[in-house]
């Protein structure tokens, strides 16, 4: 009996008879030849049926097989540099084909252009498209590489609550729900506050899971439900935080290039732009970034572009500002020392400059903008309490969080990394809604 193989391993079976279990992605007929592009979840391979080698009834069946029919194909693997597929360069000469289920002929996601709304309405089928498969394979590798680096560098994974009693990053971005007789609870914007408790037991921790933001953003960088990695480290200042981010992001890039190069090529990604990224990453202050934007504003002659670059010290960067900054660099760039007014309440003030905090964003090149955001946390109890009062947050809800500063408080830092933003950047795609299996936006909760 022929060995069942994964398409991703096909190069190791040249000259052998194998069995492939998968689905017909595309069919091309050329007289006495029929080419099936078959996917099995690990890759895409060309399977060739020659009329002279097969019973007439079987060849006729192959010639009529609908797209997305599930099949079991038996045949010999042969090397052919022209053969399409992922990884490509090999094809299977069909000796036998068994149809597990013949798909209905009206498959909605035929291999042609579809509108965005139509594609999102059929996301459960759009996932089967080669581009979407490639993107989500990269996403899985981003997540695996992230855990790999953290697990081998002394971090312990902690599961933090998704239901929380209070806001962590602003009350206007919460999804609210009734919680039995306890009143209101909220879907978590972040697991950070809980991980600040965990560091006093484990030193270096991280959580990795879905987070929820109710802000009504419609940009290509925003989802209402997304996956975020959040490491937190005791005895770590802002400089140490940037060093950790730099090492981890570099590892992610190298792992994706090692394991997902065929997928990136299939997406048309310019590999040179990510292959050239090596540490150290540039580090500039918010003040310097503001000056850079104002210089660019003065030099710009196009009125529309000039208006987008308009910037006043004290506001947060918008997408056009981040794009303009990253266009000055060919690798990710750290921007640190943001105004406290545009950042969360728990960020340590800059010594001698209370209007600035020890915060940092890591901006990806090519206009992809922020992929990581973090800070050194306020470690003094009274300073944190004052900030909670200033922000008008309920002191009672943060009683436990304040207590962390009473019993062995230390300088500590952490950051959040958006999985979909990193995936979109590495894949070179325009919108992060394609970087998650089932995107949730302000206008979409189906399917």
Sine and cosine of phi, psi and omega as CSV:
sin_phi,cos_phi,sin_psi,cos_psi,sin_omega,cos_omega
0.00,0.00,0.71,-0.71,-0.03,-1.00
-0.91,0.42,0.56,-0.83,-0.02,-1.00
-0.98,0.22,0.73,-0.69,0.09,-1.00
-0.97,0.23,0.81,-0.58,-0.04,-1.00
-0.83,-0.55,0.26,-0.97,0.16,-0.99
-1.00,-0.07,0.65,-0.76,0.01,-1.00
-0.86,0.52,-0.56,0.83,0.00,-1.00
-0.88,0.48,-0.36,0.93,-0.02,-1.00
-0.97,-0.23,0.20,0.98,-0.21,-0.98
-0.88,0.48,-0.48,0.88,-0.05,-1.00
-0.90,0.44,-0.37,0.93,-0.01,-1.00
-1.00,0.08,-0.01,1.00,-0.07,-1.00
-0.87,-0.49,0.33,0.95,0.01,-1.00
-0.83,0.56,0.75,-0.66,0.01,-1.00
1.00,0.08,-0.05,1.00,-0.03,-1.00
-0.95,-0.31,0.45,-0.90,0.09,-1.00
-1.00,0.06,0.76,-0.65,-0.09,-1.00
-0.70,-0.71,0.13,-0.99,0.08,-1.00
-0.83,-0.56,0.71,-0.70,0.02,-1.00
-0.85,-0.52,0.78,-0.63,0.03,-1.00
-0.95,-0.32,0.87,-0.48,-0.07,-1.00
-0.18,-0.98,-0.49,-0.87,-0.08,-1.00
-0.71,-0.70,0.55,-0.83,0.00,-1.00
-0.98,0.18,0.93,-0.36,-0.02,-1.00
-0.99,0.12,-0.60,0.80,-0.01,-1.00
-0.40,-0.92,0.42,-0.91,0.04,-1.00
-0.70,-0.71,0.73,-0.68,0.05,-1.00
-0.79,-0.61,0.80,-0.59,-0.04,-1.00
-0.97,-0.25,0.73,-0.69,0.06,-1.00
-0.66,-0.75,0.96,0.27,0.04,-1.00
0.90,0.45,-0.94,-0.33,-0.04,-1.00
-1.00,0.09,0.01,1.00,0.04,-1.00
-0.88,-0.47,0.63,-0.78,0.10,-0.99
-0.75,-0.66,0.82,-0.57,-0.02,-1.00
-0.97,-0.26,0.83,-0.55,0.09,-1.00
-0.94,-0.35,0.79,-0.61,0.17,-0.99
-1.00,-0.08,0.91,-0.42,-0.13,-0.99
-0.91,-0.41,0.69,-0.72,0.06,-1.00
-0.91,-0.42,0.55,-0.84,-0.01,-1.00
-0.78,-0.62,0.22,0.98,-0.03,-1.00
0.99,-0.14,-0.44,0.90,0.03,-1.00
-0.96,-0.27,-0.24,0.97,-0.02,-1.00
0.06,-1.00,-0.06,-1.00,0.00,-1.00
-0.83,-0.56,0.70,-0.71,-0.01,-1.00
-0.67,-0.74,0.60,-0.80,0.08,-1.00
-0.99,0.14,0.77,-0.63,0.06,-1.00
-0.88,-0.47,0.76,-0.65,-0.15,-0.99
-0.91,-0.42,0.81,-0.58,0.07,-1.00
-0.96,-0.28,0.83,-0.56,0.04,-1.00
-0.94,-0.33,0.81,-0.58,-0.12,-0.99
-0.82,0.57,-0.61,0.80,-0.06,-1.00
-0.94,0.33,-0.27,0.96,-0.05,-1.00
-0.99,-0.14,-0.12,0.99,-0.16,-0.99
-0.79,-0.61,0.44,-0.90,0.14,-0.99
-0.84,0.54,0.58,-0.82,-0.08,-1.00
-0.84,0.54,-0.66,0.75,-0.02,-1.00
-0.90,0.44,-0.65,0.76,0.00,-1.00
-0.93,0.36,-0.66,0.75,0.00,-1.00
-0.90,0.43,-0.66,0.75,0.03,-1.00
-0.88,0.47,-0.62,0.79,0.02,-1.00
-0.90,0.43,-0.67,0.74,0.03,-1.00
-0.90,0.44,-0.63,0.78,-0.01,-1.00
-0.91,0.42,-0.36,0.93,-0.06,-1.00
-0.95,-0.32,0.02,1.00,-0.14,-0.99
-0.91,0.42,0.78,-0.62,-0.04,-1.00
-0.96,0.27,0.44,-0.90,0.10,-0.99
-0.84,0.55,0.66,-0.75,0.05,-1.00
0.97,0.24,0.17,0.98,0.16,-0.99
-0.92,0.40,0.63,-0.78,0.05,-1.00
-1.00,0.03,0.70,-0.72,-0.15,-0.99
-0.63,-0.78,0.34,-0.94,0.22,-0.98
-0.84,-0.54,0.88,-0.47,-0.09,-1.00
-0.93,-0.38,0.73,-0.68,0.10,-1.00
-0.91,-0.42,0.72,-0.70,0.01,-1.00
0.03,-1.00,0.10,-1.00,-0.04,-1.00
-1.00,-0.03,0.67,-0.75,0.04,-1.00
-1.00,0.09,0.74,-0.67,0.07,-1.00
-0.70,-0.72,0.57,-0.82,0.00,-1.00
-0.98,0.18,0.72,-0.70,0.06,-1.00
-0.44,-0.90,0.95,-0.32,-0.09,-1.00
-0.86,0.51,-0.39,0.92,-0.03,-1.00
-0.99,0.13,-0.23,0.97,-0.12,-0.99
-0.91,0.41,0.81,-0.59,0.02,-1.00
-0.97,0.26,0.20,-0.98,0.05,-1.00
0.71,-0.70,-0.02,-1.00,0.10,-1.00
-0.75,-0.66,0.94,-0.34,0.22,0.97
-0.98,0.18,-0.27,0.96,0.01,-1.00
0.99,0.11,0.19,-0.98,0.03,-1.00
1.00,0.04,-0.01,1.00,0.03,-1.00
-0.64,-0.77,0.50,-0.86,0.07,-1.00
-0.66,-0.75,0.22,-0.98,0.00,-1.00
-0.87,-0.49,0.82,-0.57,0.11,-0.99
-0.99,0.13,0.90,-0.44,-0.14,-0.99
-0.94,0.33,0.83,-0.56,0.10,-0.99
-0.98,-0.22,-0.56,0.83,0.02,-1.00
-0.45,-0.89,0.49,-0.87,0.04,-1.00
-0.61,-0.79,0.80,-0.60,0.06,-1.00
-0.91,-0.41,0.81,-0.59,0.05,-1.00
-1.00,0.07,0.88,-0.48,0.05,-1.00
-0.98,0.21,-0.70,0.71,0.12,-0.99
-0.46,-0.89,0.83,-0.56,0.04,-1.00
-0.99,0.17,0.88,-0.47,-0.03,-1.00
-0.92,0.40,0.47,-0.88,0.07,-1.00
-0.92,0.39,0.47,-0.88,-0.17,-0.99
-0.96,0.28,-0.26,0.97,-0.09,-1.00
-0.99,-0.14,0.66,0.75,-0.02,-1.00
-0.84,0.54,0.85,-0.52,-0.14,-0.99
-0.91,0.42,-0.56,0.83,-0.11,-0.99
-0.99,-0.13,0.84,0.55,0.07,-1.00
-0.87,0.50,0.36,-0.93,-0.10,-0.99
-0.97,0.23,0.98,0.22,0.06,-1.00
-0.45,-0.89,0.10,-0.99,0.01,-1.00
-0.94,0.33,0.67,-0.74,0.05,-1.00
-0.79,-0.61,0.52,-0.85,0.08,-1.00
-0.91,0.41,0.39,-0.92,-0.06,-1.00
-0.87,0.50,-0.73,0.69,-0.03,-1.00
-0.89,0.45,-0.66,0.75,0.02,-1.00
-0.89,0.46,-0.71,0.71,-0.01,-1.00
-0.89,0.45,-0.65,0.76,0.00,-1.00
-0.95,0.32,-0.57,0.82,0.10,-1.00
-0.89,0.47,-0.47,0.88,-0.01,-1.00
-0.93,-0.37,0.57,0.82,-0.05,-1.00
-0.84,0.54,-0.56,0.83,0.01,-1.00
-0.88,0.48,-0.39,0.92,0.07,-1.00
-0.97,-0.24,-0.53,0.85,0.02,-1.00
-0.86,0.51,-0.50,0.86,0.03,-1.00
-0.82,0.57,-0.41,0.91,-0.05,-1.00
-0.98,0.19,-0.26,0.96,-0.02,-1.00
-0.91,0.42,0.56,-0.83,-0.09,-1.00
-0.84,0.54,-0.65,0.76,-0.02,-1.00
-0.91,0.42,-0.70,0.72,-0.02,-1.00
-0.93,0.38,-0.63,0.78,0.07,-1.00
-0.86,0.51,-0.70,0.71,-0.03,-1.00
-0.90,0.43,-0.70,0.71,0.00,-1.00
-0.86,0.50,-0.72,0.69,-0.08,-1.00
-0.97,0.26,-0.42,0.91,0.16,-0.99
-0.92,0.39,-0.66,0.75,0.07,-1.00
-0.88,0.47,-0.70,0.72,0.01,-1.00
-0.83,0.55,-0.72,0.69,0.00,-1.00
-0.88,0.48,-0.60,0.80,0.01,-1.00
-0.95,0.31,-0.60,0.80,0.10,-0.99
-0.84,0.55,-0.72,0.70,-0.02,-1.00
-0.92,0.38,-0.67,0.75,0.00,-1.00
-0.91,0.42,-0.67,0.74,-0.01,-1.00
-0.92,0.40,-0.59,0.81,0.03,-1.00
-0.89,0.46,-0.77,0.64,0.02,-1.00
-0.89,0.46,-0.64,0.77,-0.01,-1.00
-0.85,0.53,-0.74,0.68,-0.04,-1.00
-0.91,0.41,-0.72,0.70,-0.03,-1.00
-0.91,0.42,-0.70,0.72,-0.05,-1.00
-0.91,0.41,-0.48,0.88,-0.01,-1.00
-1.00,-0.06,0.03,1.00,0.02,-1.00
-0.85,-0.52,0.47,0.88,0.18,-0.98
1.00,0.06,0.15,0.99,0.02,-1.00
-1.00,0.02,0.52,-0.85,0.04,-1.00
-0.90,-0.44,0.78,-0.62,0.00,-1.00
-0.97,0.23,0.75,-0.66,0.03,-1.00
-0.84,-0.54,0.63,-0.77,0.07,-1.00
-1.00,-0.07,0.86,-0.52,-0.02,-1.00
-0.96,-0.28,0.40,-0.92,-0.10,-1.00
-0.90,0.43,0.58,-0.81,0.16,-0.99
-1.00,-0.01,-0.51,0.86,0.11,-0.99
-1.00,-0.08,0.82,-0.57,-0.06,-1.00
-0.76,-0.65,0.40,-0.92,-0.03,-1.00
-1.00,0.05,-0.16,0.99,-0.09,-1.00
-0.44,-0.90,0.26,-0.96,0.03,-1.00
-0.96,0.29,0.49,-0.87,0.10,-0.99
-0.92,-0.39,-0.48,0.87,-0.10,-1.00
-0.71,-0.70,0.50,0.87,0.05,-1.00
0.85,-0.52,0.78,-0.63,-0.12,-0.99
-0.96,0.28,-0.23,0.97,-0.05,-1.00
-1.00,0.09,-0.07,1.00,-0.07,-1.00
-0.89,-0.45,0.51,0.86,-0.07,-1.00
-0.97,-0.26,0.60,-0.80,0.23,-0.97
-1.00,-0.10,0.83,-0.56,-0.15,-0.99
-0.97,-0.24,0.57,-0.82,0.06,-1.00
-0.53,-0.85,0.44,-0.90,0.09,-1.00
-0.97,0.22,0.66,-0.75,-0.04,-1.00
-0.84,-0.55,1.00,0.09,0.02,-1.00
0.75,0.66,-0.80,-0.60,-0.01,-1.00
-0.99,-0.11,0.15,0.99,-0.08,-1.00
-1.00,-0.03,0.03,1.00,-0.03,-1.00
1.00,-0.03,-0.63,-0.78,-0.08,-1.00
-1.00,-0.06,0.57,-0.82,0.17,-0.98
-0.79,-0.62,0.19,-0.98,-0.11,-0.99
-0.69,-0.72,0.56,-0.83,0.12,-0.99
-0.94,0.33,0.67,-0.74,-0.16,-0.99
-0.91,0.40,0.73,-0.69,0.18,-0.98
-0.99,0.12,-0.40,0.92,-0.09,-1.00
-0.24,-0.97,0.44,-0.90,0.12,-0.99
-0.99,-0.15,0.10,1.00,-0.15,-0.99
-0.84,0.54,-0.74,0.67,-0.09,-1.00
-0.86,0.50,-0.63,0.78,0.02,-1.00
-0.94,0.34,-0.57,0.82,0.04,-1.00
-0.94,0.34,-0.41,0.91,0.12,-0.99
-0.91,0.42,-0.53,0.85,0.12,-0.99
-0.94,0.34,-0.64,0.77,-0.07,-1.00
-0.91,0.41,-0.51,0.86,-0.05,-1.00
-0.91,0.42,-0.43,0.90,-0.01,-1.00
-0.97,0.24,-0.12,0.99,0.11,-0.99
-0.95,-0.31,-0.57,0.82,-0.15,-0.99
-0.88,-0.48,-0.16,0.99,0.06,-1.00
0.99,0.10,-0.91,0.42,0.01,-1.00
-0.78,-0.63,0.84,-0.54,-0.07,-1.00
-0.68,-0.73,0.20,-0.98,0.17,-0.98
-0.46,-0.89,0.47,-0.88,0.18,-0.98
-0.86,-0.50,0.42,-0.91,-0.10,-0.99
-0.54,-0.84,0.95,-0.33,-0.04,-1.00
-0.06,-1.00,-0.11,-0.99,-0.03,-1.00
-0.96,0.26,0.60,-0.80,0.12,-0.99
-0.75,-0.66,0.30,-0.95,-0.20,-0.98
-0.72,-0.69,0.76,-0.65,0.02,-1.00
-0.78,-0.63,0.82,-0.57,-0.05,-1.00
-1.00,-0.05,0.19,0.98,0.02,-1.00
-0.92,0.38,0.60,-0.80,-0.10,-1.00
-1.00,0.02,0.88,0.48,0.00,-1.00
-1.00,-0.06,0.67,-0.74,-0.02,-1.00
-0.89,-0.46,0.29,0.96,-0.07,-1.00
-0.98,0.19,0.20,-0.98,0.01,-1.00
-0.95,0.32,-0.11,0.99,-0.04,-1.00
-0.97,-0.24,0.03,1.00,-0.15,-0.99
-0.87,-0.50,0.65,-0.76,0.18,-0.98
-0.75,-0.66,0.39,-0.92,0.07,-1.00
-1.00,0.06,-0.35,0.94,0.11,-0.99
-0.74,-0.67,0.83,-0.55,-0.03,-1.00
-0.53,-0.85,0.21,-0.98,-0.01,-1.00
-0.98,-0.20,0.73,-0.68,-0.06,-1.00
-0.74,-0.67,0.69,-0.73,0.16,-0.99
-1.00,-0.07,0.70,-0.71,-0.01,-1.00
-0.67,-0.74,1.00,-0.08,0.14,-0.99
-0.99,0.15,0.49,-0.87,0.06,-1.00
-0.63,-0.78,0.67,-0.74,-0.13,-0.99
-0.71,-0.71,0.78,-0.63,0.13,-0.99
-0.98,0.22,0.43,-0.90,0.00,-1.00
0.80,0.59,0.74,0.68,-0.04,-1.00
-0.69,-0.72,0.81,-0.58,0.05,-1.00
-0.99,-0.17,-0.11,-0.99,-0.09,-1.00
-0.89,0.45,-0.65,0.76,0.02,-1.00
-0.90,0.44,-0.68,0.73,0.04,-1.00
-0.89,0.45,-0.59,0.81,0.03,-1.00
-0.88,0.47,-0.73,0.68,-0.01,-1.00
-0.89,0.45,-0.59,0.81,0.03,-1.00
-0.89,0.45,-0.67,0.75,0.01,-1.00
-0.91,0.42,-0.72,0.69,0.02,-1.00
-0.85,0.53,-0.71,0.70,-0.03,-1.00
-0.87,0.50,-0.73,0.69,-0.01,-1.00
-0.91,0.42,-0.68,0.73,-0.05,-1.00
-0.93,0.37,-0.72,0.70,0.00,-1.00
-0.90,0.43,-0.63,0.78,0.07,-1.00
-0.87,0.49,-0.67,0.74,0.03,-1.00
-0.89,0.45,-0.66,0.75,0.02,-1.00
-0.87,0.50,-0.73,0.68,0.00,-1.00
-0.86,0.52,-0.74,0.67,-0.04,-1.00
-0.90,0.43,-0.63,0.78,0.00,-1.00
-0.93,0.38,-0.66,0.75,0.03,-1.00
-0.90,0.43,-0.68,0.74,0.03,-1.00
-0.90,0.44,-0.59,0.81,0.00,-1.00
-0.94,0.33,-0.70,0.72,-0.18,-0.98
-0.98,-0.19,-0.32,0.95,-0.14,-0.99
-0.79,-0.61,0.42,0.91,0.01,-1.00
-0.86,0.50,-0.69,0.72,0.03,-1.00
-0.86,0.51,-0.62,0.79,0.02,-1.00
-0.91,0.41,-0.68,0.73,0.02,-1.00
-0.90,0.44,-0.65,0.76,0.04,-1.00
-0.88,0.47,-0.67,0.74,-0.01,-1.00
-0.90,0.43,-0.43,0.90,0.03,-1.00
-1.00,0.08,-0.08,1.00,-0.02,-1.00
0.98,0.20,0.35,0.94,-0.03,-1.00
-0.93,0.36,0.69,-0.73,0.11,-0.99
-0.98,0.22,0.99,-0.13,-0.10,-1.00
-0.89,0.45,-0.52,0.85,-0.06,-1.00
-0.85,0.53,-0.52,0.85,-0.06,-1.00
-0.95,0.31,-0.40,0.92,0.06,-1.00
-0.96,-0.26,-0.42,0.91,0.06,-1.00
-0.91,0.41,-0.45,0.89,-0.06,-1.00
-0.99,0.13,-0.11,0.99,-0.08,-1.00
-0.98,0.20,0.89,-0.46,0.03,-1.00
-0.67,-0.74,0.52,-0.86,0.08,-1.00
-0.95,0.32,0.36,-0.93,0.08,1.00
-0.99,0.12,0.43,-0.90,0.08,-1.00
-1.00,0.03,0.58,-0.82,0.04,-1.00
-0.87,0.49,0.52,-0.85,0.05,-1.00
-0.79,-0.61,0.86,-0.50,0.03,-1.00
-0.76,-0.65,0.49,-0.87,0.02,-1.00
-0.99,0.17,0.34,-0.94,0.11,-0.99
-0.84,0.54,-0.64,0.77,0.03,-1.00
-0.85,0.53,-0.72,0.70,0.01,-1.00
-0.92,0.40,-0.62,0.79,0.02,-1.00
-0.91,0.42,-0.64,0.77,0.04,-1.00
-0.89,0.46,-0.68,0.74,0.05,-1.00
-0.89,0.45,-0.65,0.76,0.03,-1.00
-0.87,0.50,-0.69,0.72,-0.01,-1.00
-0.91,0.41,-0.66,0.75,0.02,-1.00
-0.92,0.40,-0.59,0.81,0.08,-1.00
-0.90,0.43,-0.69,0.72,0.03,-1.00
-0.90,0.44,-0.62,0.79,0.03,-1.00
-0.88,0.48,-0.69,0.73,-0.02,-1.00
-0.92,0.40,-0.56,0.83,-0.05,-1.00
-0.99,0.13,-0.37,0.93,-0.09,-1.00
-0.94,0.34,0.73,-0.69,-0.01,-1.00
-0.96,-0.26,-0.34,0.94,0.03,-1.00
-0.98,0.22,0.87,-0.50,-0.07,-1.00
-0.85,0.53,-0.65,0.76,-0.03,-1.00
-0.92,0.38,-0.72,0.70,0.02,-1.00
-0.91,0.41,-0.60,0.80,0.00,-1.00
-0.88,0.47,-0.67,0.74,-0.01,-1.00
-0.89,0.45,-0.61,0.79,0.01,-1.00
-0.92,0.40,-0.49,0.87,-0.04,-1.00
-1.00,0.10,-0.14,0.99,-0.04,-1.00
-0.84,0.54,0.75,-0.67,-0.13,-0.99
-0.44,-0.90,0.68,-0.73,0.08,-1.00
-0.86,-0.51,0.66,-0.75,0.02,-1.00
-0.84,0.55,0.70,-0.71,0.06,-1.00
0.93,-0.37,-0.28,0.96,0.04,-1.00
-0.99,-0.15,0.30,-0.96,0.04,-1.00
-0.99,0.14,0.37,-0.93,0.03,-1.00
-0.96,0.29,0.69,-0.73,0.20,-0.98
-1.00,-0.03,0.06,-1.00,-0.02,-1.00
-0.84,0.54,-0.69,0.73,0.02,-1.00
-0.88,0.47,-0.56,0.83,0.01,-1.00
-0.93,0.36,-0.72,0.69,0.02,-1.00
-0.88,0.48,-0.64,0.77,0.03,-1.00
-0.88,0.48,-0.71,0.70,-0.02,-1.00
-0.89,0.45,-0.64,0.77,0.01,-1.00
-0.91,0.41,-0.74,0.67,-0.08,-1.00
-0.94,0.35,-0.39,0.92,0.04,-1.00
-0.93,0.36,-0.20,0.98,0.04,-1.00
-1.00,0.05,-0.06,1.00,-0.06,-1.00
-0.71,-0.70,0.41,-0.91,0.02,-1.00
-0.95,-0.31,0.27,0.96,0.04,-1.00
-0.51,-0.86,0.20,-0.98,0.04,-1.00
-0.84,0.55,0.53,-0.85,-0.04,-1.00
-0.77,-0.64,0.71,-0.70,0.09,-1.00
-1.00,0.08,0.74,-0.67,0.18,-0.98
-0.88,-0.47,0.86,-0.52,-0.11,-0.99
-0.84,-0.55,0.30,-0.95,0.07,-1.00
0.97,0.22,0.79,0.62,0.02,-1.00
-0.97,0.24,0.36,-0.93,0.12,-0.99
-0.87,0.50,0.68,-0.73,-0.02,-1.00
-0.87,0.49,-0.50,0.87,-0.08,-1.00
-0.90,0.43,-0.40,0.92,-0.04,-1.00
-0.97,-0.24,0.12,0.99,-0.02,-1.00
-0.86,-0.50,0.15,-0.99,-0.07,-1.00
-0.94,0.34,0.35,-0.94,-0.15,-0.99
-0.91,0.41,-0.34,0.94,-0.16,-0.99
-1.00,-0.04,0.14,0.99,-0.09,-1.00
-1.00,0.03,0.72,-0.69,-0.06,-1.00
-0.88,0.47,0.78,-0.62,0.06,-1.00
-0.91,0.41,0.47,-0.88,0.06,-1.00
-0.97,0.24,0.73,-0.68,-0.02,-1.00
-0.82,0.57,0.81,-0.58,0.02,-1.00
0.98,0.17,-0.09,1.00,0.01,-1.00
-0.68,-0.73,0.98,0.20,-0.07,-1.00
-0.89,0.46,-0.31,0.95,0.02,-1.00
-0.98,0.20,-0.11,0.99,-0.02,-1.00
-0.85,-0.52,0.55,-0.83,0.00,-1.00
-0.85,-0.52,0.31,-0.95,-0.01,-1.00
-0.99,0.14,0.93,0.38,-0.02,-1.00
-0.93,-0.37,0.33,-0.94,0.04,-1.00
-0.43,-0.90,0.67,-0.74,0.15,-0.99
-0.90,-0.44,0.62,-0.78,0.12,-0.99
-0.97,-0.24,0.89,-0.46,-0.07,-1.00
-0.98,-0.22,0.79,-0.62,0.02,-1.00
-0.99,0.15,0.52,-0.86,-0.01,-1.00
-0.95,0.31,-0.02,-1.00,0.04,-1.00
0.89,0.45,0.42,0.91,0.07,-1.00
0.99,0.15,0.20,0.98,-0.04,-1.00
-0.99,0.12,-0.29,0.96,0.16,-0.99
0.95,0.32,-0.43,-0.90,-0.15,-0.99
-0.88,0.48,0.81,-0.59,0.13,-0.99
-0.90,-0.45,-0.39,0.92,0.06,-1.00
-0.69,-0.73,0.61,-0.79,0.10,-0.99
-0.67,-0.75,0.74,-0.68,-0.05,-1.00
-0.37,-0.93,-0.12,-0.99,-0.03,-1.00
-0.17,-0.99,0.26,-0.97,0.32,-0.95
-0.99,0.16,0.68,-0.74,-0.09,-1.00
-1.00,-0.01,0.44,-0.90,0.12,-0.99
-0.91,0.42,0.83,-0.56,-0.04,-1.00
-0.97,-0.25,-0.16,0.99,-0.01,-1.00
-1.00,-0.08,0.76,-0.65,-0.07,-1.00
-0.86,0.51,-0.77,0.63,-0.08,-1.00
-0.91,0.40,-0.61,0.80,0.02,-1.00
-0.91,0.41,-0.64,0.77,0.02,-1.00
-0.93,0.37,-0.67,0.74,0.03,-1.00
-0.87,0.50,-0.67,0.74,0.02,-1.00
-0.88,0.47,-0.63,0.78,0.00,-1.00
-0.94,0.35,-0.61,0.79,0.05,-1.00
-0.88,0.47,-0.69,0.73,0.04,-1.00
-0.90,0.44,-0.68,0.74,-0.02,-1.00
-0.88,0.47,-0.60,0.80,-0.02,-1.00
-0.99,0.14,-0.10,1.00,0.00,-1.00
0.95,0.31,0.47,0.89,0.00,-1.00
-1.00,0.03,0.48,-0.88,-0.04,-1.00
-0.96,0.29,0.90,-0.43,-0.05,-1.00
-0.85,0.52,-0.63,0.78,-0.06,-1.00
-0.88,0.48,-0.61,0.79,-0.01,-1.00
-0.92,0.40,-0.40,0.92,-0.03,-1.00
-0.96,-0.28,0.29,0.96,-0.02,-1.00
-0.83,0.56,-0.72,0.70,-0.02,-1.00
-0.91,0.41,-0.60,0.80,-0.03,-1.00
-0.93,0.36,-0.63,0.78,0.05,-1.00
-0.92,0.39,-0.59,0.81,-0.02,-1.00
-0.88,0.47,-0.43,0.90,0.04,-1.00
-0.87,0.50,-0.46,0.89,-0.02,-1.00
-1.00,0.07,-0.04,1.00,-0.01,-1.00
-1.00,-0.10,-0.43,0.90,-0.18,-0.98
-0.83,-0.56,0.99,0.12,0.07,-1.00
0.99,0.14,0.59,0.81,0.00,-1.00
-0.89,0.45,0.57,-0.82,0.03,-1.00
-0.64,-0.77,0.35,-0.94,0.16,-0.99
-0.85,0.52,0.72,-0.70,0.00,-1.00
-0.47,-0.88,0.41,-0.91,-0.11,-0.99
-0.59,-0.80,0.28,-0.96,0.07,-1.00
-0.20,-0.98,0.15,-0.99,0.00,-1.00
-0.49,-0.87,0.26,-0.97,0.12,-0.99
-0.88,-0.48,0.65,-0.76,0.06,-1.00
-0.84,-0.54,0.83,-0.56,0.02,-1.00
-0.99,0.16,0.90,-0.45,-0.04,-1.00
-0.87,0.49,-0.69,0.72,-0.05,-1.00
-0.92,0.39,-0.58,0.81,0.02,-1.00
-0.92,0.39,-0.67,0.74,0.04,-1.00
-0.90,0.43,-0.67,0.74,0.00,-1.00
-0.88,0.47,-0.72,0.70,0.00,-1.00
-0.87,0.50,-0.68,0.74,0.02,-1.00
-0.89,0.45,-0.77,0.63,-0.05,-1.00
-0.91,0.42,-0.53,0.85,0.02,-1.00
-0.99,0.13,-0.31,0.95,-0.02,-1.00
0.96,0.28,0.50,0.87,-0.02,-1.00
-0.99,-0.14,0.33,-0.94,-0.15,-0.99
-0.99,0.16,-0.63,0.77,-0.18,-0.98
-0.81,-0.58,0.69,-0.72,-0.05,-1.00
-0.96,0.27,-0.11,0.99,0.05,-1.00
-0.90,0.43,-0.35,0.94,0.05,-1.00
-1.00,0.06,-0.07,1.00,-0.08,-1.00
-0.98,-0.20,0.29,0.96,0.07,-1.00
-0.61,-0.79,0.61,-0.79,-0.09,-1.00
-0.82,0.57,-0.75,0.66,-0.03,-1.00
-0.76,-0.65,1.00,-0.07,-0.11,-0.99
-0.93,0.37,0.59,-0.81,0.11,-0.99
-0.88,-0.48,0.85,-0.52,0.04,-1.00
-0.80,-0.61,0.02,-1.00,-0.04,-1.00
-0.91,0.41,-0.28,0.96,0.00,-1.00
-0.92,-0.39,0.10,1.00,-0.13,-0.99
-0.57,-0.82,0.82,-0.57,0.14,-0.99
-0.70,-0.72,0.22,0.98,0.05,-1.00
-0.84,-0.54,0.60,-0.80,-0.04,1.00
-0.99,0.13,0.00,0.00,0.00,0.00
